């Protein structure tokens, strides 16, 4: 009889939204075994997803379905990107304009306070 290991599953359901759940599986299980388990399918269905909509990785590294899971692995299930990041950046830049974007933009910078010593620099009459 195989011993059980604990695997953490993170599910990204939206921008900056992550759901976390711990699963106990047999020690010789692959990613495919985990994905086919009724418990994981129920977890996904509760959040409105099916496996075909998601990409899997382990600790941020893409893995295959045959990847053997080990104790304390963190499996991330991520949805597809809805917008290409390059396109989004370009559209944001066009919306903000040249002066409103970038590291040295003028947008949001505070005007400096007048120098209180400037009166001392004026010539006295």
N, C-alpha and C positions, 0 to 999 in steps of 0.2 A: 504494500500500500504506500502510495506517495505521500510525502509530507506536504503540508500547505504552506504557501508563501503569501505575503501581503504585497499587493501592487496598488499604487495610487493612480487614479485616473482623473485627469483634468479635462473638462469640456468647455470650449469657448463657444458661447451661444450668441455673442454680439460683441461690439466694440467695448473693451474694458470690462467684460463680464465673463467670469469663469466659475464653474461649478466643480467641486472636488468630492470624490468618493473613494473609499478604500474597498478593494475586492480581495477575497481570499481564493486562490486557485491552486491547483496541483503544481508542485515544484518543476515538473518537466513540461509545463504548458508553453505554447507558442503564442504570439500575438493573435494569430488566427483563432486559437482556442478561446482566448479572452473575448474577441469580437463576436464569436458565435454563441457565447453564453447567454442564457435567458436573462440573467440578472443585469448584464450590461445593456441588452436590448431594451429592457424595461426602463433603466436609467435614461437611455437616450430618448425613448418614446415619451417619457414624462416631460422632457425639455423640447419635444417636437422635432427630433432628428432621427434619421436612420443611418446606418453605417456607410452607405454609399455616398452620403453627402459630406463625409469627413476624411481628413488626412491624418495619419498617425505618426507620432515620433516618440522617441524615448530620450528624456533629458535633452530635448532640443535637436536631436539628430534623427534624420529620416531613417526608418527601419522597414524591413520587409515583413510580410505576413508570417514567414517562417522563423522570425527572430525569437529565440528562446528567452523567456522572461525570467528574471532573477528577483530575489527578495528585495523589497524597497525600490523597485523600478518605478519611475514616474512616467506614465504614458499620457501624452498630450493628444487630444482629439480636437482638431481645428477645422473650422469651416473654411470654404474657399473665400478668397478676397473678392469683394464686390466691385472694387475700383482699383485699377492699377495705381500703385503709389506714385509713379512718375507723372501720370496724367493728373492725379489729384494735386500734386505739388505745382505743376504747371498752371492749372486752373486757379489755384489759390494765389499764385504770383500775379497772374493777369488781373484778378479781382482786386488785389491790394495795390497794385501798381508798383513801379520801380522803387519809389521812395518808401513804401510801406512794408517792404519785405527785406529779409536778410539781416545779417549780424549788425550792420552799421546803419540800420534804418532810422529815420527821424521819428517814426510813429512811436508813441508811448514814452519818449524821453522827456524828462522834466527840464524846464528852463532853469538855468543856473541862477542863483540868487545874486543880486548886484553886490559888487565888492564894497564892503563897508569902509575900506581904506581908500576908496577912490577920491574922497574929499581931500585927503592929505596930498594928493598928487596935483591938485589944481594950484596955479600960481596965486599968491596972495597979493592983493592990491593995497 
